[in-house]
Amino acid sequence: NAGVTQTPKFQVLKTGQSMTLQCAQDMNHEYMSWYRQDPGMGLRLIHYSVGAGITDQGEVPNGYNVSRSTTEDFPLRLLSAAPSQTSVYFCASSSPGSYTDTQYFGPGTRLTVL
Amino acid sequence: GDSVTQMEGPVTLSEEAFLTINCTYTATGYPSLFWYVQYPGEGLQLLLKATKADDKGSNKGFEATYRKETTSFHLEKGSVQVSDSAVYFCALSVYYGGSQGNLIFGKGTKLSVKP
C-alpha cells in the first residue's frame, strides 16, 4: 500500500517556466488537496477536490491550476513560475470526505524558482 | 474567520523532560482538532485528534484534550525522547453543514530534544 505519492521530490525552475507536480493515492479517497509550506507560515491550502470532476480554491490559489479526472490523481500545475512560488508542496487525501477524518500526506515536493 | 494559534518555537528540551505545546483556536462551526507531526525530511502524519468537546486524543505518549470553554487543544508528553524531535502542527477542521472541512494549520512548533 503506497498511500499518497508525489513526484518529483525536488525541482528547480526558471521564472516563467511551467510544470506539473504529480500526486496519486491508492486508498480510493474522495477528498484530495494541495498545500504549500513556507517558513514561519505553517501549511496553507492551495486547491482541493471532493471527487472526480470537482475542484475548488483554497486560501492561496493564484498562479496554480488543478483538475481531477480520476479518483486517484490530482496534479497541480504552475502556469508561469515565479520566485514567490518557491516552497515545499504537499498533497493530502482523506475519506470519505468528513471533517473528522484524518488526512494522509505525501512526502512533499521541494520547488525552487530562480 | 477560523484560525489556529500555537506557541512559537523553537523549543529545546532535555531527554525525559515534560513537554507542553500550547494551541488555541477560533472557529465559527463545529471543529475537529488535530495534532500533526513532521519528522525531518518527511511529510506530515497524524499524531492524534479529537472530534468533540472534552475528548482526549492520545498516541505514542502524547495527549491533548479538546477544551471548548478555553478553545484550546494543548499537546503534552510526560517524558520526551530524542526521537520526538520534529515539527508539531496544531490544526482544525470545521463542519459547515455538508461541506468538507479543510484543514487550517498553526504555524508549527519545532521541538529539539537533547540527550
Boltz contact constraints between the chains, C-beta under 6 A:
constraints:
  - contact:
      token1: [A, 31]
      token2: [B, 100]
      max_distance: 6.0
  - contact:
      token1: [A, 42]
      token2: [B, 105]
      max_distance: 6.0
  - contact:
      token1: [A, 42]
      token2: [B, 106]
      max_distance: 6.0
  - contact:
      token1: [A, 42]
      token2: [B, 107]
      max_distance: 6.0
  - contact:
      token1: [A, 42]
      token2: [B, 108]
      max_distance: 6.0
  - contact:
      token1: [A, 43]
      token2: [B, 105]
      max_distance: 6.0
  - contact:
      token1: [A, 45]
      token2: [B, 102]
      max_distance: 6.0
  - contact:
      token1: [A, 48]
      token2: [B, 102]
      max_distance: 6.0
  - contact:
      token1: [A, 50]
      token2: [B, 100]
      max_distance: 6.0
  - contact:
      token1: [A, 90]
      token2: [B, 43]
      max_distance: 6.0
  - contact:
      token1: [A, 97]
      token2: [B, 100]
      max_distance: 6.0
  - contact:
      token1: [A, 99]
      token2: [B, 32]
      max_distance: 6.0
  - contact:
      token1: [A, 99]
      token2: [B, 93]
      max_distance: 6.0
  - contact:
      token1: [A, 99]
      token2: [B, 95]
      max_distance: 6.0
  - contact:
      token1: [A, 99]
      token2: [B, 101]
      max_distance: 6.0
  - contact:
      token1: [A, 100]
      token2: [B, 32]
      max_distance: 6.0
  - contact:
      token1: [A, 100]
      token2: [B, 51]
      max_distance: 6.0
  - contact:
      token1: [A, 102]
      token2: [B, 46]
      max_distance: 6.0
  - contact:
      token1: [A, 105]
      token2: [B, 43]
      max_distance: 6.0
  - contact:
      token1: [A, 105]
      token2: [B, 44]
      max_distance: 6.0
  - contact:
      token1: [A, 106]
      token2: [B, 43]
      max_distance: 6.0
  - contact:
      token1: [A, 107]
      token2: [B, 43]
      max_distance: 6.0
  - contact:
      token1: [A, 108]
      token2: [B, 43]
      max_distance: 6.0
